[in-house]
Each structure stands twice: as C-alpha cells, then as structure tokens.
Amino acid sequence: MNKNDLIIRLETENDYRGTETLIREAFWNQNVPGCDEHYLVHTMRQHRDFVPELAYVIEYGGQLIGCIMYSKAKLVDESGIEKPVLTMGPLCVHPQYQRKGLSRLLLEHTFEKASELGYDVVINFGNPDNYVARGYKSCMRYNICLEGDIFPAPLLVKELHEGALDGRKRIYSPSDIDAACADTEAVARFDSQFPPKKKAWQPSQEEFFIHSHSILRG
C-alpha cells in the first residue's frame, strides 16, 4: 500500500451506509458474537453529543477502509466544575487493511483537528496495547475515575496539550450516545438490512471481557 494514495477526509452523507458496512465488517464477532457498532454509528449521527467535525474516513482506491468518530463528554471535579472533553470511538479499519498504521493516521489527524476546535483531552475505553503508543495513559495517572471512585483499566486518557489536566480528582461523565444499542430488537432489525453474517465465538471476545471488567481501584 502506497500511503500517498490514501485520502483522509470528513465523512459525508453519501458515505453513511458505506461507513456502517465497514464498521460491521471490522467489529463482527470481535467483542461479542455479532456486533452493534454499526447501529451505534447509524443512531449517533443524530445525537446532540455527536461531533460531525471529527467524523473522518480513510479512502483508498475509491473504497472506505477506515473511520473514526467522536462525541462530547465532560469531567466533573469535586466542586462540581465541569470540563468539556471528547470521547473517541468507534475507530476501525477494514480487516484487510489492519496493522498498516491506518488507525494511527486517523488518530493523529483528528487529534490535531480536535485541538483546533478547542478540546485538550480525549478519553476512550479500549485495550491499552492499542493506544499507549499514541500517548494515551491510564485514567489513574490523571486521577480520573467513574462514580464510586472506580478506575477501570481500559479507561484511557490522552492530553492533547501537556498540562491540560492538573491532577485534581475528576469524574468522567460520558454521553448517553450509545443508549440506543440497549434495544436489541432495533439492533437486529437494522442488521437485517445487511448481507447475512454468522455470529460466532472467538478468543478476542474473552480478551474484551477481561479488559472491560478489569479495575485498577474501586
């Protein structure tokens, strides 16, 4: 792959179904049997917390092979002072093009754009192996937790500007942008619009379970 032939651009309305198909291919059976990330993206575009200015795709040879999206969130300190931040995700690359540095390109491009929009912190849940090389650190490094003094292992924090966080304790308050995915019947109806795929178990699902249930302190 010649990276000079890659195009990183904003998603357009004409890309919507292509992006959803890409996401379905990338996430199918990865975290659970099947997936709902394509339905998440389908619904999140209409949510008040969606950030369309940061919805980017990678195009190669006229084909969408990667995408990234963000939503608004906030950190709340013990005095109730709120700090606007971003939640990154979903991020994906088509299985045929993974391990070629495309996720890094999407992250670095959108980090710059997010900074231009005035944001200085990005947060996401993910496997640390996939993100620490991009400058993410454990939430505990910044004293950021969930309600109940819980510090999940996969809660990762990226400062877009050094010193954006000063160490005071803050609670991460994400958007409810993924609430629609709780409607499993709606997810199934939406998925039926795509070519059939078999739901199955694979080892990555156990890895996802371990990471998503791991807590550093709580």
Helices and strands as residue ranges (DSSP letters): G 3-5, E 6-10, G 13-15, H 16-27, H 37-44, G 52-54, E 56-60, E 63-77, E 82-93, G 95-97, H 102-116, E 121-125, H 128-131, G 132-134, E 137-138, G 139-142, E 144-145, E 151-152, E 155-159, E 170-173, G 179-182, H 184-191, H 203-212, E 215-217
